[in-house]
Amino acid sequence: MKKKTLFILFVILTGLLVPFVVRAEECSLDNISIEKIEILNKSESAVQKLEPVIDGKKLIFDIKLDEVGSFIEYKMIIKNDTDKDYELDSNYNNEYFNYMISTEDKSNVIKKNETKEVLLRVSYMKTIPEELLNDDNVYSSNTHLVMAKSNDVIINPATGNMGTILFLLFVICLFILSKRYHKNSLLLLLFLLLLFTSFSVYAVCNLSIDIEAKIELSTLTDGYVYTINKYDENVGTSSYVWLDKTISKQIIKYNTGTETGKNIYLKHKLVNKKVEESYVEFNVTEEMESNNPGVKKGSYSLRGSVFDLLVDNYRSPYYEDNLEILKQAFGENTNYCVDEGSYFVCSISGLYVYVDSNGCVGANDSSWYCDFYYDGNSACFE
C-alpha cells in the first residue's frame, strides 16, 4: 500500500513539474504584402532623394535629413489575405533613428482578409558621429518591423531544450520504476506521453518587414557647429579642436548648443570645413538670474585668440568685446566680477567665467568646464 501511494505521488508531482512543450507552427505568410508606399509629410529640411522601393517584404529608402529632429512620414498599404489577425509593434529604435508605426484607428492590428493604411515615420533622433558615415556622408540603417499573430503567446525558445532534458530524465526514472513497479510502468509511460502531447502550445509565427535605408546627412562646410570634446590622453592632440584646422572625425558636432546637453560648451565657425573662430559659450539660467540681482538670463559667447609671440605686450583683439559680454551677463555695477588688469573673472553660485588678455577664455560650473587656450586649441574637462 505504501509503495502504491508513493508511486501515485510521483506521478502527480511529475505532472505538475512538466513544462509546456513548444511546437513551431508552420508559417505561411506569402499572403501578407505591402501594396503601396508614398510620402505623406516631412520636415522642411528633409529630402526624399528617390521614391521608396518595395522589394517583396523589404522597403528601400534613399533620403536626406539635415538636422536632429527632421523626419519623413510615409503612408503604406498592407494587405493581409491570411485567415488570422496580425499586429505590428509601434516603435523601432536604434541609437540615432526612430521608426514609428501608427494607424488612423489607433490599432496596429491588421485583421484577416483586411487591407489597412499604416503610417511610418522616420525621425532623426541623435547626431551621428562622422566615423559612422561613408565618404558621401551616408549612414546605412537596417531595421526589422516585426508583425506577429495578435492572439499568439510568446514562449521562451529555451523551453523546448528544457523539455527534452526532462523527457530524458523521465525515461531514466521510468526504467528504474519499471524494475520495481512492473504493473504500473505502462501506466506511467502513457501518462508521460500524454503530458508531452496534451500540453503543447504553438510558438509565435512572425513576419519581418525589412527596412533598408540610405540616409544622407548634412555635414556643414560653412556655418557654426558646437562641440563638447573632452581631452583624451590616449588620443592626444586630435581630441582638441584647433583653429585653422578641420575638426577630427572622432569629435561629435552638434547643430545647436542645446543639443550638447550642457550649460557650457564650445562654438566654432567653419569656413571650407576649417575652424576659423572658436568660442566658449555659457548659459545663465533663470534660477541664476532670480538668485543673483543684476545677472541676466541668456547664452553668451566668449571668443578666443592665439597669442602672438612677435608682438610685445600682446593683447587679444577680442579682449574688450569679451569684457562687454561679461558685463551684459553679470551686470555693470555688481560685485560678481573682479578686474585684474589683464585678467577678468566673474562668478556666482554654479558658474565661474574668465577672460584673459593673452587670448584664453573659459567657463566652469564646478564639475564641468570648457576653455580656449592661447595656442589655438579648445576642449572641455570634467
Helices and strands as residue ranges (DSSP letters): H 2-17, E 21-23, E 32-42, E 47-55, E 58-65, E 71-80, E 86-88, E 91-93, E 97-102, E 109-110, E 114-124, G 130-132, E 138-149, H 158-180, H 182-198, E 200-202, E 206-217, E 222-227, G 236-239, E 241-242, G 258-260, E 264-271, E 274-284, H 286-291, E 298-303, H 319-330, E 337-339, E 343-348, E 351-356, E 361-364, E 369-372, E 377-381
